[in-house]
């Protein structure tokens, strides 16, 4: 049991880390306490994959839920409205690491009408011999999702990471399924507004050539993303994104160092790297 607790604690730490990151094209994360990570997947993301026909806006997504073995229900109706998007192309999921269950579980939190559910006969994850069924008072939308990643946890918990879960959720919601579920949003050399976080867009720039608050934000954001990608052991689909991210980060770092040096010597800040 101690080993199981340590594995779940490691997964929770991954949730904490990725929940603080911004800049992803297909999803946003929001930390809601130590055991809960809300993941919003944008089904309208324009994937670069071409292997499947494009899906029309507003078409249904189908999710499988665990229907056998007394799966723990989490009533969607109890979720505050602010966390349950009704947008047709936004799909909100709760990734939870509740200690009492001893494993990560995922529930749908979207209230949009473009979600359907199918049930899977998965035996009790705590008692393989159980043949029970969930309470009749639970709707399918209240049951945990049957995901390849979370279902593999009891057998190989050390090989399952939060980014595996997020990648699977992106693959379920974005059509066609993207080659790189962790693709970033890019502007002119740096992350474009740090993804869909509108509060970081259009920050005023210094007119005298000094670094803007946005540039400093970008410096920290790119550094954190590099650390995240490296902790994922850089799968092949991340190589190109990682290289571009490193180039952007070190360009921003050079600007930061140059501005600091000018400030220390009482010089008027210059426009580094040919910026105007």
N, C-alpha and C positions, 0 to 999 in steps of 0.2 A: 504493500500500500504506500510506503514511503517513496518508492521509485515512481509509482503512478502520480503521486502528488508533485514530485519534482518535475516530471514531464509536463504536467498541466501548468505548473508555475512557469516553466520555460515558454510554453505557448502563450501564456498571459503576457509575459514580457515582450514577446514578438508583437502581440496586439498593441501594447503600449507604444512600441517604437513606430510601427507602421501607421498607427492612428494619429501620429503627430505630423505626418508627411503630407505635402500638397504637390500638385503638379501633374497628376495622372489624368489621362484623357478619358478613360472609360469608367472611372469610379472615384468616389470621395469617401473618406473615413471620418467617423466622429466618435471619439472616446466618451463613453458614458459610465464612468466608474471603473473600478479595477477589473471587473469581470465581464464588462459589456462593451462590444465594439459594433457600432452601426455602420454598415457598408451600403452606400447608395451607388447602384450601377446604372449608367446612362445607356439605355438601349438604343438611343439615336446616334451613338458614336459611329463615325464613318470609318469602318475598318479598312485596312489595306489589303485584306485577304480577298481573293477572287474565286475561291473554289466553290462557293455556294451562291445561289441567286439572292439578290437583296430582298429583304422582307419589307413589306409595306408598313408605314407608320401606323401604330395602333393595333397591330395583330397580336394574337395571344402568345404568351409564354406559358409553358407547362412545366410544373415542378412536381417531383415525386416526394411523397412524405412517408414516414415510417408508420405503418398501420397495425403492427402486431408487437406484442411484448410489452404493453404498458409504457409506451414512450411518454416522456414528460411533456405535458401540454403547456403552452405559454399563450394565453388568450390574446389574440391580436386586438380585440375590442378594448382591452385595458390600456393599450399603448396611447400615450398623449398624441393628439393630432399633429403636433409640430414635428413628430418623428415618423409619421406615416404619410408618405407622399401619395397623392391621388393622381399625379401626372401620368399619362398613359405610357410614357417611355422612361419612367424612373422606377427602379425596383429596389426597395429598401429591405435589408436583411439584418437580423440581429445575430451576431456571432458571440456566443457566451461561453465562459469558462467557469461555470458554477462548480464550486468544490464538491457539493453534495452529489453531483453526477459523475465526477471523476474523469470527464472527457469533454472536449469542445462540442457544442451543438449549435445548429443554425436554424433560425425560424424566419419566415417571411413576415415583413412588417408593412408591405405596400397595401394600400386599400384601393388601388386602381382596378378597373374592371377587365383588364387585359391579362389576368392571371387565372390559370386553371390548375387543378391539382389531380394527380393520380396517386394511388396508394401502392405501397410495396410491402410484401409480407416478409419483413425482417424480424428475426427472432429477438427476444429481449436482449439488449446489449449488456445487461447486468447478469442475466440468467439465461444461458443458451438453451435450456430445456423448456423455457416458458412458452406456452402457446396462447397466452392471454391476448386480449384486444384492448385498445384504449377505451376510456370512458365514453359512453354514448353521448355525453353532454359536450364533447369536444368536436369542433368542426375540423375538416381537413386543414384549413388555414392555420389552426392552432398547434399542429403537430410539427416536430422537427423534420427538416429536409433529409432525404436519403441521398447523401453525396458520397462519391467515391472516396474523397479525402477523409471525411469524418468517419465513415464506416470502416476504414482501414486502421483507425486509431487503436482499437483494442489489441490488434495483432502487432502493429509496428508504430507505437507512439512516437518514437524518437525520429522517425522519418517523415512525419506529418507536420507541416508548418502552416502558419496563418496565410502565407502567400499562396500555398497550394489551394486553400479554401477559396480565397479571393479569385484566383485564376479560374477555378471551376465555376464560380458564380458569374464572372464576366462571360465565360463561354456559353453559359445557359441563357444569358440575356441579350448579348450583342450579336446581331446577325448581319453579315456572316461573322462567324467566330474569329476574332483577331489572332494573328500569328503571335503577337506580343501583347498580352493583356495588361502589361505595365508600361505601355507606350505613354510618353509624356507630351504635354502641349508646349509647343515651341513658338516663340515670337522671333524677334530680331536677335538671334544669337543666345538668348536666354529664355527661361521658362516664361510663357505668356500668361502673366497674371497669376502664376502658381496654380494653374488649372481652373476649376470652376468656382473658386473662392472669390466672389466678386468684390469683397472688401479690400482685396489687394490690388485691384485694377486702378489704373489712372491716378496713381499717387503723383503729386507734383514733383518736378525735377528742379534741382538747383540751377539757377541761371548762370552762376559764376564758375561752373565746372566741377564743383564739389560733388561728392557722392550723394545721391538721393537716398531717402529711407528705403525706397523700393530696391535699389541696387544692393543695399546691405541685406535686405530680406532675401534677395535672390542668392546672395553669397552663402548664407546659412542654409537655405533650402536645397541648393545644389549639393552642398557638402553632406547634408543629411541623406539625400537620395543616393549619393555615391556609396555611403556607408551601408545603406539598405541593400543596394544591388550586390555589393561585395559579400554581404552576409548570406545572400541567396546563391552563392557559389557561381554566379554569372553563367546561367544557362545560355546556350548559343543565341537564342532569340533576343538576349539583352546586350550582346556584345556591341552592336552599333550604337544603341542608346547610351551605353556606358561610356563609350569613347567620346560621343558628342557632349555628354554631361561633364566629363572631366575637362574637356577643352573650354566649355563655358565657365566652369567653376574657377579654373586657374586664370582665365581672362579677368573675371570679376575680382579675384584675389590680387592680381597685379594692379588693377585700378585702386583697390582699397589701400594697398601698401604705398602706392604713389601719392595718394591723397593724404595719408597719414604723415608721410615724410615731408610733404610740402607744408602741412599744418605745423609740424614741429619746428620747421625752420622759418616760420612766419612768412612763407611765400604765398602768393596768390595761387589757388589751386589751378592746375593746368587741366586741359582736356586730354586724358590719357588714351593711348591706343588710337589716336586719330579721330576721336569723337568730337563732335561740334556742339 
